[in-house]
C-alpha cells in the first residue's frame, strides 16, 4: 500500500509544481491543487509538500519513515515537473535572491 501512497504524492506534487512553473497564476494553481487533492489525496491526505508532511509527522499523523518516503516522492515529483517544463534546478531563483546565470 505504501507504493500507492508514494506514487500519489509524486503525481500530486508533479501536477502542482508543473502548473506553478508553466502558468504561475493564482486561479490555475488553485485549480491544479484542488484537482491533485481530488485525484491523489485519498491515500495520503494530499500533502504534496515536504513542509506539510513534516507538520503531519510532528502531529503524529505519519511516522518518521513515512515522512522520509513522502519527502523523497515529493522531491522527485517536483524534479520531474522541472524537467517537464524544460527547466534545470539552477535556473530557478528563490524570491529575494539574485538570479543565477
C-alpha atoms as a printed R data frame, in Angstrom:
    type eleno elety resid chain resno      x      y       z
1   ATOM     1    CA   UNK     A     1  0.000  0.000   0.000
2   ATOM     2    CA   UNK     A     2  2.910  2.378   0.661
3   ATOM     3    CA   UNK     A     3  3.885  2.331  -3.027
4   ATOM     4    CA   UNK     A     4  0.437  3.691  -3.946
5   ATOM     5    CA   UNK     A     5  0.876  6.488  -1.397
6   ATOM     6    CA   UNK     A     6  4.302  7.369  -2.785
7   ATOM     7    CA   UNK     A     7  3.076  7.405  -6.375
8   ATOM     8    CA   UNK     A     8  0.121  9.572  -5.314
9   ATOM     9    CA   UNK     A     9  2.431 12.063  -3.566
10  ATOM    10    CA   UNK     A    10  4.777 12.164  -6.547
11  ATOM    11    CA   UNK     A    11  1.981 12.682  -9.096
12  ATOM    12    CA   UNK     A    12  0.208 15.265  -6.954
13  ATOM    13    CA   UNK     A    13  3.422 17.232  -6.459
14  ATOM    14    CA   UNK     A    14  4.225 16.921 -10.169
15  ATOM    15    CA   UNK     A    15  0.797 18.326 -11.053
16  ATOM    16    CA   UNK     A    16  1.013 21.218  -8.617
17  ATOM    17    CA   UNK     A    17  4.607 22.227  -9.392
18  ATOM    18    CA   UNK     A    18  4.094 21.734 -13.127
19  ATOM    19    CA   UNK     A    19  1.234 24.237 -13.150
20  ATOM    20    CA   UNK     A    20  3.101 26.669 -10.905
21  ATOM    21    CA   UNK     A    21  6.133 26.621 -13.212
22  ATOM    22    CA   UNK     A    22  4.271 26.693 -16.516
23  ATOM    23    CA   UNK     A    23  1.414 29.101 -15.706
24  ATOM    24    CA   UNK     A    24  2.218 30.731 -12.382
25  ATOM    25    CA   UNK     A    25 -1.161 32.414 -11.925
26  ATOM    26    CA   UNK     A    26 -3.285 32.030  -8.814
27  ATOM    27    CA   UNK     A    27 -6.502 30.580 -10.260
28  ATOM    28    CA   UNK     A    28 -4.851 27.803 -12.335
29  ATOM    29    CA   UNK     A    29 -2.623 26.886  -9.382
30  ATOM    30    CA   UNK     A    30 -5.658 26.660  -7.076
31  ATOM    31    CA   UNK     A    31 -7.483 24.512  -9.628
32  ATOM    32    CA   UNK     A    32 -4.414 22.268 -10.007
33  ATOM    33    CA   UNK     A    33 -4.150 21.858  -6.228
34  ATOM    34    CA   UNK     A    34 -7.856 21.033  -5.944
35  ATOM    35    CA   UNK     A    35 -7.575 18.515  -8.803
36  ATOM    36    CA   UNK     A    36 -4.461 16.930  -7.283
37  ATOM    37    CA   UNK     A    37 -6.145 16.601  -3.891
38  ATOM    38    CA   UNK     A    38 -9.272 15.169  -5.505
39  ATOM    39    CA   UNK     A    39 -7.382 12.602  -7.598
40  ATOM    40    CA   UNK     A    40 -4.383 11.745  -5.432
41  ATOM    41    CA   UNK     A    41 -5.265 12.881  -1.905
42  ATOM    42    CA   UNK     A    42 -7.292  9.913  -0.699
43  ATOM    43    CA   UNK     A    43 -4.385  7.530   0.006
44  ATOM    44    CA   UNK     A    44 -2.151 10.123   1.718
45  ATOM    45    CA   UNK     A    45 -4.157 13.172   2.647
46  ATOM    46    CA   UNK     A    46 -2.683 15.160  -0.227
47  ATOM    47    CA   UNK     A    47  0.411 16.677   1.351
48  ATOM    48    CA   UNK     A    48  2.301 17.407  -1.919
49  ATOM    49    CA   UNK     A    49  4.876 19.412   0.043
50  ATOM    50    CA   UNK     A    50  7.589 18.212   2.444
51  ATOM    51    CA   UNK     A    51  6.695 21.025   4.867
52  ATOM    52    CA   UNK     A    52  3.129 19.724   5.134
53  ATOM    53    CA   UNK     A    53  4.411 16.182   5.610
54  ATOM    54    CA   UNK     A    54  6.773 17.424   8.337
55  ATOM    55    CA   UNK     A    55  3.872 19.023  10.228
56  ATOM    56    CA   UNK     A    56  1.891 15.776   9.890
57  ATOM    57    CA   UNK     A    57  4.911 13.930  11.337
58  ATOM    58    CA   UNK     A    58  5.178 16.383  14.240
59  ATOM    59    CA   UNK     A    59  1.476 15.910  14.970
60  ATOM    60    CA   UNK     A    60  1.935 12.130  14.974
61  ATOM    61    CA   UNK     A    61 -0.265 11.527  11.933
62  ATOM    62    CA   UNK     A    62  2.533  9.854   9.946
63  ATOM    63    CA   UNK     A    63  5.658  8.013  11.046
64  ATOM    64    CA   UNK     A    64  9.234  9.183  10.529
65  ATOM    65    CA   UNK     A    65  9.660  6.536   7.820
66  ATOM    66    CA   UNK     A    66  6.519  7.754   6.024
67  ATOM    67    CA   UNK     A    67  7.718 11.353   6.297
68  ATOM    68    CA   UNK     A    68 11.056 10.402   4.727
69  ATOM    69    CA   UNK     A    69  9.442  8.406   1.924
70  ATOM    70    CA   UNK     A    70  6.812 11.077   1.227
71  ATOM    71    CA   UNK     A    71  9.520 13.757   1.082
72  ATOM    72    CA   UNK     A    72 11.570 11.771  -1.425
73  ATOM    73    CA   UNK     A    73  8.465 11.166  -3.563
74  ATOM    74    CA   UNK     A    74  7.544 14.877  -3.390
75  ATOM    75    CA   UNK     A    75 11.060 15.964  -4.343
76  ATOM    76    CA   UNK     A    76 11.002 13.501  -7.245
77  ATOM    77    CA   UNK     A    77  7.650 14.886  -8.405
78  ATOM    78    CA   UNK     A    78  8.993 18.438  -8.220
79  ATOM    79    CA   UNK     A    79 12.124 17.485 -10.147
80  ATOM    80    CA   UNK     A    80 10.083 15.731 -12.842
81  ATOM    81    CA   UNK     A    81  7.905 18.850 -13.140
82  ATOM    82    CA   UNK     A    82 11.048 20.964 -13.633
83  ATOM    83    CA   UNK     A    83 12.173 18.660 -16.426
84  ATOM    84    CA   UNK     A    84  8.669 18.584 -17.946
85  ATOM    85    CA   UNK     A    85  8.572 22.371 -18.351
86  ATOM    86    CA   UNK     A    86 12.169 22.333 -19.615
87  ATOM    87    CA   UNK     A    87 13.929 23.971 -16.689
88  ATOM    88    CA   UNK     A    88 17.013 22.996 -14.745
89  ATOM    89    CA   UNK     A    89 17.207 23.456 -10.958
90  ATOM    90    CA   UNK     A    90 19.976 26.057 -11.395
91  ATOM    91    CA   UNK     A    91 17.558 28.219 -13.451
92  ATOM    92    CA   UNK     A    92 15.158 28.670 -10.534
93  ATOM    93    CA   UNK     A    93 15.842 31.652  -8.273
94  ATOM    94    CA   UNK     A    94 14.253 31.978  -4.864
95  ATOM    95    CA   UNK     A    95 12.368 35.202  -4.133
96  ATOM    96    CA   UNK     A    96 14.791 37.851  -2.948
97  ATOM    97    CA   UNK     A    97 17.857 36.037  -4.240
98  ATOM    98    CA   UNK     A    98 19.964 37.227  -7.173
99  ATOM    99    CA   UNK     A    99 19.266 35.471 -10.469
100 ATOM   100    CA   UNK     A   100 21.713 32.719 -11.211
101 ATOM   101    CA   UNK     A   101 23.426 32.587 -14.577
